[in-house]
Amino acid sequence: MNSPSPERVPVVVIGAGPAGLTVGTLLRAASVDCVVLEAESRAVIEQRPRAGVLEDWAVLALDRRGLGHQLLKRAARHTACEFRFGGAGYRFPYGELTGRHHYVYPQQSLVTDLVREYVDVRAGDARFGVRDVGIEGLASARPTVSYTDAETGERRLLHCDFVVGADGARGVSRAAVPEGHARVARHDYGVGWLALLAQAPPSSDCVLFGVHPDGFAGHMARSSEVTRYYLQCPPGDDPDNWSHARVWAALRTRLAAAGAPSLTEGELIEKRVLDLHDYVVEPMSYGRLFLAGDAAHLIAPIAAKGLNLALHDAFLLGDALVAYLLRGDGRGLDDYSDTCLRRVWDYQEFSQWLSELYHGSATGDPFRAGTSFARLRRLFTSPTAAAAFAEQYLGSAEHY
């Protein structure tokens, strides 16, 4: 076996998703050296379909840091959503209520922008296709990260001051926290969603939420030619159980509304089942390791919050690392976990509340169905309830 070839760098970032790339770019913008390690190739991460809904505050924060130019030029702005239940559609104009909106921008487009900014514009060091990443010495002042180079097969060793774990739910970073040093709080919704990408233009100018006794359905634009759909299904269901005809029949039924145009059908280019669950790691740090994004907290796509939480982590962590490494100010790192978790838990609570609204009517329990529809009616009869929902939906609370 080859002996590791040692290098020295202030920060090693594991994972080139939105959180890792944002942290890396903030460090490079401050002339702090770092290495970003990614298991996949650059081509894969720039094409991998993921989330696509960004909250107003997140886009403004990207723009303030010089990372939002392409997004602001190309993203669609949404100011309303529509709930469909009881055969009718009810438009919820959250833009009018708050003066804020959502941006729809495929996550792979954001990742492409961030990779270009980090690697091509700021000459950041990104190493793709790495294998067998190992993390040691996190409780010391000089942790190390090792990996196998994809091209040469050589074992490489990085000495650093800090490790950013942004490698997702199944990455090595979360597993590197010793047992007993973090609590992992978990929640299983007992519900599956069939996640679909259709090669078809959106059938509405806004997001649609279908609340139906057969199960929830969702419609979310991804581009002018591709639409994301969701269908509630049993957990662990086989995507092959859902033929083209069955999918579109279910979508037409669950998203039906009087006077609404027919759904525009198209080829299903992605079809997979998500078993909806959440987890939160507390604290989001151990020694010189700081977790960000899905490595620290997973949130089901019920409220489209995951990408926004990942960016929130990255802004706080990137700024905190710069403050410490350039000015010796450790307050941001000391407060990082607590500050992140306030927003994380707020978003988790909203996701739970929204899940009962979406899924209650399909449980076969008349009590849960009745309370689900009561929540829906309240949104359209109580200005106070509407304002509270809009604030949570947009993540626009002044303080968390």
Secondary structure per residue as TSV (DSSP state, phi and psi in degrees):
chain	resnum	aa	ss	phi	psi
A	1	M	-	360.0	137.5
A	2	N	-	-68.1	142.6
A	3	S	-	-75.5	139.0
A	4	P	-	-59.3	141.4
A	5	S	E	-96.9	112.3
A	6	P	E	-79.6	145.9
A	7	E	E	-135.6	164.6
A	8	R	E	-125.9	129.2
A	9	V	-	-150.6	144.0
A	10	P	S	-61.8	-42.5
A	11	V	E	-134.9	134.3
A	12	V	E	-111.3	126.3
A	13	V	E	-107.1	123.0
A	14	I	E	-102.4	113.2
A	15	G	-	111.8	122.2
A	16	A	-	-108.4	51.6
A	17	G	S	-93.6	-169.3
A	18	P	H	-56.8	-41.1
A	19	A	H	-67.8	-51.8
A	20	G	H	-62.2	-43.0
A	21	L	H	-68.2	-35.9
A	22	T	H	-66.1	-45.0
A	23	V	H	-59.3	-47.7
A	24	G	H	-59.6	-41.1
A	25	T	H	-69.3	-38.5
A	26	L	H	-63.7	-37.7
A	27	L	H	-66.1	-46.2
A	28	R	H	-64.2	-36.2
A	29	A	H	-62.4	-27.0
A	30	A	T	-96.7	11.4
A	31	S	T	63.1	31.7
A	32	V	-	-99.0	125.6
A	33	D	-	-74.2	144.5
A	34	C	E	-156.0	164.1
A	35	V	E	-123.3	130.7
A	36	V	E	-103.9	124.0
A	37	L	E	-106.9	133.8
A	38	E	E	-139.7	133.6
A	39	A	S	-72.3	-30.2
A	40	E	S	-92.7	170.4
A	41	S	-	-78.9	163.4
A	42	R	H	-61.3	-40.0
A	43	A	H	-61.2	-39.4
A	44	V	H	-66.3	-47.8
A	45	I	H	-69.6	-23.8
A	46	E	T	-81.6	-8.1
A	47	Q	T	-119.4	-8.7
A	48	R	-	-73.2	115.3
A	49	P	-	-71.8	131.5
A	50	R	-	-140.8	-141.3
A	51	A	-	-69.0	172.9
A	52	G	-	-155.3	8.6
A	53	V	E	-110.6	121.7
A	54	L	E	-116.9	134.1
A	55	E	E	-79.2	154.8
A	56	D	H	-53.7	-46.9
A	57	W	H	-61.4	-36.6
A	58	A	H	-67.7	-40.1
A	59	V	H	-67.8	-41.1
A	60	L	H	-61.8	-39.2
A	61	A	H	-67.4	-39.3
A	62	L	H	-61.8	-43.7
A	63	D	H	-65.3	-40.0
A	64	R	H	-60.5	-29.0
A	65	R	T	-95.5	10.9
A	66	G	T	75.8	22.7
A	67	L	-	-116.1	8.9
A	68	G	-	-114.1	10.2
A	69	H	H	-61.5	-53.9
A	70	Q	H	-65.4	-39.6
A	71	L	H	-60.0	-50.1
A	72	L	H	-64.3	-28.1
A	73	K	H	-78.5	-31.3
A	74	R	H	-114.6	-19.7
A	75	A	-	-74.4	149.9
A	76	A	E	-85.8	143.4
A	77	R	E	-104.1	130.5
A	78	H	E	-115.3	134.2
A	79	T	-	-120.3	2.7
A	80	A	-	-153.3	158.3
A	81	C	E	-131.7	170.5
A	82	E	E	-135.8	129.0
A	83	F	E	-97.1	135.1
A	84	R	E	-120.5	120.1
A	85	F	E	-156.1	151.6
A	86	G	T	61.4	26.7
A	87	G	T	77.6	11.8
A	88	A	E	-132.6	159.6
A	89	G	E	-108.8	139.3
A	90	Y	E	-128.2	109.0
A	91	R	E	-81.0	135.0
A	92	F	E	-114.8	103.2
A	93	P	-	-87.1	73.8
A	94	Y	H	-65.5	-24.5
A	95	G	H	-63.8	-40.5
A	96	E	H	-67.2	-34.5
A	97	L	H	-74.4	-31.6
A	98	T	H	-122.5	-18.6
A	99	G	S	75.0	11.2
A	100	R	-	-120.5	167.5
A	101	H	-	-150.5	176.3
A	102	H	E	-104.0	155.0
A	103	Y	E	-112.7	136.5
A	104	V	E	-106.0	114.9
A	105	Y	-	-151.8	112.3
A	106	P	-	-52.7	138.0
A	107	Q	H	-58.6	-35.4
A	108	Q	H	-64.6	-28.3
A	109	S	H	-70.4	-41.4
A	110	L	H	-63.8	-43.3
A	111	V	H	-60.7	-42.3
A	112	T	H	-58.9	-43.9
A	113	D	H	-61.7	-43.5
A	114	L	H	-70.4	-39.2
A	115	V	H	-61.7	-45.0
A	116	R	I	-61.0	-43.1
A	117	E	I	-65.6	-44.6
A	118	Y	I	-71.3	-48.3
A	119	V	I	-85.6	-52.7
A	120	D	I	-82.7	-38.1
A	121	V	I	-87.3	-46.7
A	122	R	T	-102.0	8.3
A	123	A	-	55.1	37.5
A	124	G	-	-72.4	151.2
A	125	D	E	-90.8	105.1
A	126	A	E	-119.1	131.6
A	127	R	E	-120.6	111.2
A	128	F	E	-96.5	157.0
A	129	G	S	71.5	20.2
A	130	V	-	-71.8	154.3
A	131	R	E	-130.0	157.7
A	132	D	E	53.1	52.4
A	133	V	E	-70.3	133.6
A	134	G	E	-126.7	146.0
A	135	I	E	-125.8	130.5
A	136	E	E	-136.2	157.5
A	137	G	-	68.4	30.8
A	138	L	T	-66.8	-25.7
A	139	A	T	-83.2	-3.9
A	140	S	S	-99.5	175.7
A	141	A	S	-81.6	-6.6
A	142	R	S	-135.1	72.7
A	143	P	-	-67.7	164.0
A	144	T	E	-130.5	147.7
A	145	V	E	-126.2	127.7
A	146	S	E	-117.6	155.9
A	147	Y	E	-161.9	166.7
A	148	T	E	-103.4	126.3
A	149	D	-	-68.9	130.3
A	150	A	T	-66.3	-34.5
A	151	E	T	-83.9	-41.8
A	152	T	T	-99.3	-18.6
A	153	G	-	75.7	3.0
A	154	E	-	-75.4	142.9
A	155	R	E	-84.2	126.3
A	156	R	E	-115.5	150.1
A	157	L	E	-130.6	128.6
A	158	L	E	-115.0	120.6
A	159	H	E	-89.8	136.0
A	160	C	-	-149.0	172.7
A	161	D	S	-90.9	-36.0
A	162	F	E	-142.1	150.4
A	163	V	E	-119.8	129.7
A	164	V	E	-103.3	116.4
A	165	G	E	-94.3	100.2
A	166	A	-	-128.1	38.5
A	167	D	S	-105.5	24.2
A	168	G	-	81.3	-173.5
A	169	A	T	-66.8	-30.8
A	170	R	T	-108.4	14.1
A	171	G	S	-79.3	176.7
A	172	V	H	-80.5	-19.5
A	173	S	H	-65.2	-50.6
A	174	R	H	-63.3	-37.3
A	175	A	H	-68.3	-18.2
A	176	A	T	-77.7	-12.9
A	177	V	S	-76.0	120.4
A	178	P	-	-61.2	147.7
A	179	E	T	-57.7	137.2
A	180	G	T	92.9	-7.5
A	181	H	S	-101.7	-2.3
A	182	A	-	-152.3	146.9
A	183	R	E	-98.8	134.5
A	184	V	E	-110.9	109.3
A	185	A	E	-91.7	128.9
A	186	R	E	-123.6	152.2
A	187	H	E	-145.1	130.6
A	188	D	E	-112.1	125.9
A	189	Y	E	-79.1	-16.8
A	190	G	E	69.9	23.5
A	191	V	E	-134.3	143.6
A	192	G	E	-111.0	151.7
A	193	W	E	-122.7	130.4
A	194	L	E	-82.6	110.9
A	195	A	E	-91.0	125.6
A	196	L	E	-127.8	141.3
A	197	L	E	-116.8	126.0
A	198	A	E	-111.4	133.2
A	199	Q	E	-78.9	74.9
A	200	A	S	-157.2	142.8
A	201	P	-	-66.1	155.5
A	202	P	-	-57.8	147.9
A	203	S	S	-97.7	4.8
A	204	S	S	-153.7	159.6
A	205	D	S	-84.9	5.2
A	206	C	S	-147.7	172.4
A	207	V	E	-68.2	139.0
A	208	L	E	-115.4	135.8
A	209	F	E	-120.5	112.3
A	210	G	E	-97.2	117.7
A	211	V	-	-107.5	111.9
A	212	H	-	-142.4	148.3
A	213	P	T	-58.1	-24.2
A	214	D	T	-77.9	-15.4
A	215	G	-	133.0	164.3
A	216	F	-	-70.1	150.3
A	217	A	E	-139.0	144.4
A	218	G	E	-131.7	147.5
A	219	H	E	-130.2	122.2
A	220	M	E	-137.9	122.1
A	221	A	E	-64.5	142.2
A	222	R	-	-115.5	-32.4
A	223	S	S	-160.9	-176.7
A	224	S	S	-69.6	-11.9
A	225	E	S	-122.6	-9.6
A	226	V	-	-131.0	137.3
A	227	T	E	-128.3	136.1
A	228	R	E	-90.5	130.9
A	229	Y	E	-123.9	151.9
A	230	Y	E	-129.3	144.1
A	231	L	E	-132.4	126.7
A	232	Q	E	-63.6	138.3
A	233	C	E	-150.0	170.6
A	234	P	-	-65.4	144.5
A	235	P	T	-57.1	139.7
A	236	G	T	76.3	7.8
A	237	D	-	-60.1	153.0
A	238	D	-	-90.6	122.5
A	239	P	G	-55.3	-28.0
A	240	D	G	-68.3	-13.6
A	241	N	G	-71.3	-12.4
A	242	W	S	-110.0	94.8
A	243	S	-	-72.2	166.8
A	244	H	H	-53.5	-47.5
A	245	A	H	-64.6	-42.1
A	246	R	H	-65.8	-41.9
A	247	V	H	-58.5	-51.4
A	248	W	H	-71.3	-30.9
A	249	A	H	-64.9	-43.3
A	250	A	H	-65.1	-41.5
A	251	L	H	-63.8	-42.2
A	252	R	H	-62.4	-39.9
A	253	T	H	-68.7	-48.0
A	254	R	H	-78.8	-21.0
A	255	L	T	-106.4	17.6
A	256	A	-	-68.0	140.4
A	257	A	-	-155.3	135.1
A	258	A	T	-56.9	129.9
A	259	G	T	82.2	-5.0
A	260	A	-	-80.1	144.6
A	261	P	-	-65.8	156.9
A	262	S	-	-65.9	150.2
A	263	L	-	-66.1	142.0
A	264	T	-	-87.1	112.6
A	265	E	-	-81.3	158.1
A	266	G	-	-165.4	175.6
A	267	E	E	-63.7	137.8
A	268	L	E	-87.3	107.6
A	269	I	E	-94.8	-8.1
A	270	E	E	-147.0	139.5
A	271	K	E	-152.9	108.1
A	272	R	E	-147.5	155.8
A	273	V	E	-102.7	129.5
A	274	L	E	-106.0	122.0
A	275	D	E	-87.4	111.9
A	276	L	E	-72.7	122.5
A	277	H	E	-155.0	163.2
A	278	D	E	-130.0	158.9
A	279	Y	E	-152.1	156.8
A	280	V	E	-137.3	128.3
A	281	V	E	-96.0	125.3
A	282	E	E	-128.5	126.4
A	283	P	S	-75.9	170.9
A	284	M	S	-90.0	25.9
A	285	S	E	-153.0	155.6
A	286	Y	E	-150.3	117.9
A	287	G	T	56.2	-121.4
A	288	R	T	-95.6	12.9
A	289	L	E	-102.7	131.8
A	290	F	E	-124.7	122.8
A	291	L	E	-88.8	146.8
A	292	A	-	-145.3	150.1
A	293	G	G	66.4	-146.0
A	294	D	G	-63.7	-17.8
A	295	A	G	-65.6	-25.9
A	296	A	T	-103.8	-29.7
A	297	H	E	-160.6	131.3
A	298	L	E	-110.4	133.1
A	299	I	-	-129.6	130.0
A	300	A	-	-58.9	155.7
A	301	P	G	-74.0	14.3
A	302	I	G	-56.2	-41.6
A	303	A	G	-115.4	10.8
A	304	A	S	55.6	49.5
A	305	K	-	-107.3	-16.6
A	306	G	H	-59.8	-47.7
A	307	L	H	-63.6	-38.5
A	308	N	H	-66.8	-40.5
A	309	L	H	-65.2	-39.0
A	310	A	H	-60.8	-42.3
A	311	L	H	-68.2	-38.6
A	312	H	H	-59.6	-46.1
A	313	D	H	-56.0	-47.4
A	314	A	H	-64.5	-40.9
A	315	F	H	-61.7	-47.7
A	316	L	H	-63.8	-44.1
A	317	L	H	-72.6	-42.3
A	318	G	H	-59.9	-46.3
A	319	D	H	-64.1	-39.3
A	320	A	H	-67.9	-40.6
A	321	L	H	-65.0	-41.0
A	322	V	H	-61.7	-44.5
A	323	A	H	-61.2	-39.4
A	324	Y	H	-73.9	-47.8
A	325	L	H	-71.6	-29.3
A	326	L	H	-98.0	-29.2
A	327	R	H	-125.6	-2.5
A	328	G	-	71.8	16.4
A	329	D	-	-92.1	107.0
A	330	G	-	-96.4	7.4
A	331	R	H	-63.6	-40.0
A	332	G	H	-64.1	-40.0
A	333	L	H	-68.8	-39.2
A	334	D	H	-61.9	-38.2
A	335	D	H	-93.4	-4.0
A	336	Y	H	-53.6	-54.1
A	337	S	H	-63.2	-49.5
A	338	D	H	-61.1	-41.6
A	339	T	H	-65.8	-44.7
A	340	C	H	-61.9	-44.7
A	341	L	H	-67.2	-24.9
A	342	R	H	-61.6	-44.8
A	343	R	H	-72.0	-39.6
A	344	V	H	-55.9	-49.3
A	345	W	H	-69.4	-33.2
A	346	D	H	-63.4	-44.2
A	347	Y	H	-67.7	-36.2
A	348	Q	H	-64.6	-41.7
A	349	E	H	-62.9	-42.1
A	350	F	H	-64.7	-38.5
A	351	S	H	-62.1	-41.6
A	352	Q	H	-62.7	-45.8
A	353	W	H	-61.1	-44.5
A	354	L	H	-69.0	-33.2
A	355	S	H	-60.3	-42.9
A	356	E	H	-66.1	-36.1
A	357	L	H	-63.2	-46.1
A	358	Y	H	-67.8	-44.0
A	359	H	H	-104.8	-13.7
A	360	G	G	-58.2	-37.8
A	361	S	G	-72.9	-14.9
A	362	A	G	-99.4	5.9
A	363	T	S	-80.1	-16.9
A	364	G	S	81.7	-0.3
A	365	D	-	-97.3	112.6
A	366	P	H	-62.3	-28.3
A	367	F	H	-67.5	-48.8
A	368	R	H	-65.7	-35.3
A	369	A	H	-64.0	-42.4
A	370	G	H	-63.5	-42.3
A	371	T	H	-71.5	-31.8
A	372	S	H	-61.8	-47.6
A	373	F	H	-70.7	-28.7
A	374	A	H	-63.1	-40.7
A	375	R	H	-62.4	-43.1
A	376	L	H	-63.0	-46.6
A	377	R	H	-62.5	-36.6
A	378	R	H	-61.8	-36.2
A	379	L	H	-59.5	-29.5
A	380	F	T	-107.0	7.4
A	381	T	T	-125.4	-17.7
A	382	S	-	-117.7	112.8
A	383	P	H	-59.1	-34.5
A	384	T	H	-65.7	-45.1
A	385	A	H	-64.4	-39.3
A	386	A	H	-63.7	-42.1
A	387	A	H	-65.9	-41.0
A	388	A	H	-64.9	-41.8
A	389	F	H	-63.1	-45.1
A	390	A	H	-60.6	-41.2
A	391	E	H	-61.7	-43.6
A	392	Q	H	-72.0	-39.1
A	393	Y	H	-63.0	-34.8
A	394	L	H	-96.0	-6.7
A	395	G	T	61.8	37.3
A	396	S	-	-104.9	15.1
A	397	A	-	-59.3	142.2
A	398	E	S	-65.4	-37.4
A	399	H	-	-134.5	145.1
A	400	Y	-	-120.4	360.0
